[in-house]
């Protein structure tokens, strides 16, 4: 029952975003660690593709929005079909987040390419790492807020 309630919230999407930002942080840290390595090609995760997958998953969840919670009475039994339709999403979001979204690949050279065919820039890597770190913090705060909301509902506190 708890899994179906959690899956009907934004928690699965936040989980995917947290995993993506964690893996991207590791890839960006590797780029910085190899900044002075000759012939090193910077790597990154497909940020734009992940963003598109996130948009599709959100649109899919909005289209398959289940029964309105306001139509249920407070005395609705926990095992009733109407409550189960509210608590369980129609589609799994996993279909939108394929494994290739979480695999790093060579980044296209958008900056200066050196004679040794390297395309590294410490400024760019630090900027990307900062943006990713901010996204990671934002996702974490949203997850904490979702859990606090669930905790207050369970403990029946306003």
C-alpha positions in Angstrom: 0.0 0.0 0.0 2.8 2.4 0.9 4.6 1.8 -2.4 1.5 2.5 -4.4 1.0 5.8 -2.5 4.6 6.8 -3.0 4.4 5.9 -6.7 1.4 8.2 -7.2 3.4 11.2 -6.0 6.3 12.9 -7.7 8.7 10.7 -5.7 9.6 8.3 -8.6 10.4 11.3 -10.8 12.5 12.8 -8.1 14.3 9.5 -7.6 15.2 9.4 -11.3 16.4 13.0 -11.1 18.5 12.3 -8.0 20.2 9.2 -9.6 20.9 11.2 -12.8 22.4 14.1 -11.0 24.5 11.7 -8.8 25.9 9.9 -11.8 26.5 13.2 -13.7 28.4 14.6 -10.7 30.7 11.6 -10.8 31.3 12.1 -14.6 32.0 15.8 -14.2 34.4 15.1 -11.3 36.2 12.6 -13.6 36.5 15.4 -16.2 38.1 17.7 -13.6 40.4 15.0 -12.4 41.7 14.4 -15.9 41.9 18.1 -16.9 45.7 17.9 -17.5 45.6 14.5 -19.2 46.8 14.7 -22.8 44.2 13.4 -25.4 41.5 13.3 -22.7 38.0 13.8 -24.2 35.5 15.2 -21.7 32.4 13.1 -21.0 28.9 13.9 -19.9 25.5 12.4 -19.5 22.8 13.3 -22.1 21.2 16.2 -20.2 18.8 17.2 -23.0 17.6 13.6 -23.5 17.0 13.2 -19.8 15.0 16.5 -19.8 12.9 15.3 -22.7 12.3 11.9 -20.9 11.2 13.8 -17.8 8.8 15.9 -19.7 7.3 12.8 -21.4 7.0 11.0 -18.1 5.2 14.0 -16.5 2.9 14.4 -19.5 2.1 10.7 -19.3 1.3 10.8 -15.6 -0.9 13.9 -16.1 -2.8 12.2 -19.0 -3.5 9.0 -16.9 -4.5 11.0 -13.8 -6.7 8.7 -11.7 -9.8 9.4 -9.8 -10.1 12.7 -8.1 -9.2 12.4 -4.4 -12.1 14.8 -3.5 -14.7 12.3 -4.7 -13.6 9.8 -2.1 -15.2 9.9 1.3 -13.1 9.7 4.5 -14.8 6.4 5.3 -13.6 4.7 2.1 -12.0 1.4 3.2 -8.3 1.0 2.5 -8.7 -2.0 0.2 -11.5 -0.5 -2.0 -11.0 -0.4 -5.7 -11.6 3.4 -5.9 -8.8 4.0 -3.5 -6.4 1.6 -5.3 -7.1 3.5 -8.6 -6.0 6.7 -6.9 -2.9 5.2 -5.3 -1.5 3.3 -8.3 -0.4 5.0 -11.5 -1.6 3.6 -14.8 1.9 3.5 -16.4 5.3 3.0 -15.0 7.7 5.8 -15.6 10.6 3.4 -16.1 9.7 3.1 -19.8 10.8 6.7 -20.3 14.1 6.4 -18.6 16.2 3.9 -20.6 19.7 2.9 -19.4 21.4 5.0 -22.1 20.2 8.1 -20.3 22.5 7.2 -17.4 25.6 6.3 -19.5 28.3 8.8 -20.1 29.6 9.5 -23.6 32.1 11.9 -25.2 30.9 15.4 -25.1 30.8 17.3 -28.4 33.5 19.9 -28.5 31.7 23.2 -28.0 34.8 24.9 -26.9 38.4 25.0 -27.9 40.0 21.8 -29.1 43.7 21.5 -28.3 46.5 20.1 -30.5 46.4 16.9 -28.6 42.7 16.5 -29.6 41.5 17.2 -26.0 38.5 19.5 -25.5 38.8 20.4 -21.8 38.0 23.6 -20.0 38.2 23.8 -16.2 35.8 26.8 -16.2 33.2 24.9 -18.2 33.5 21.8 -16.0 33.2 23.8 -12.8 30.2 25.6 -14.1 28.4 22.4 -15.1 29.3 20.8 -11.8 27.9 23.8 -9.9 24.6 23.7 -12.0 24.4 20.0 -11.4 25.0 20.4 -7.7 22.2 23.0 -7.4 19.8 20.6 -9.2 20.9 17.8 -6.8 20.1 20.0 -3.8 16.8 21.1 -5.2 15.7 17.5 -5.9 16.8 16.5 -2.4 14.8 19.3 -0.8 11.7 18.3 -2.8 12.1 14.7 -1.6 12.5 15.8 2.0 9.4 17.9 1.7 7.4 15.0 0.2 8.5 12.7 3.0 7.6 15.4 5.6 4.2 15.7 4.1 3.7 12.0 4.2 4.9 11.9 7.8 2.4 14.6 8.8 -0.4 12.8 7.1 0.4 9.5 8.8 0.7 11.2 12.2 -2.4 13.3 11.5 -0.8 16.6 12.2 -1.7 19.7 10.4 
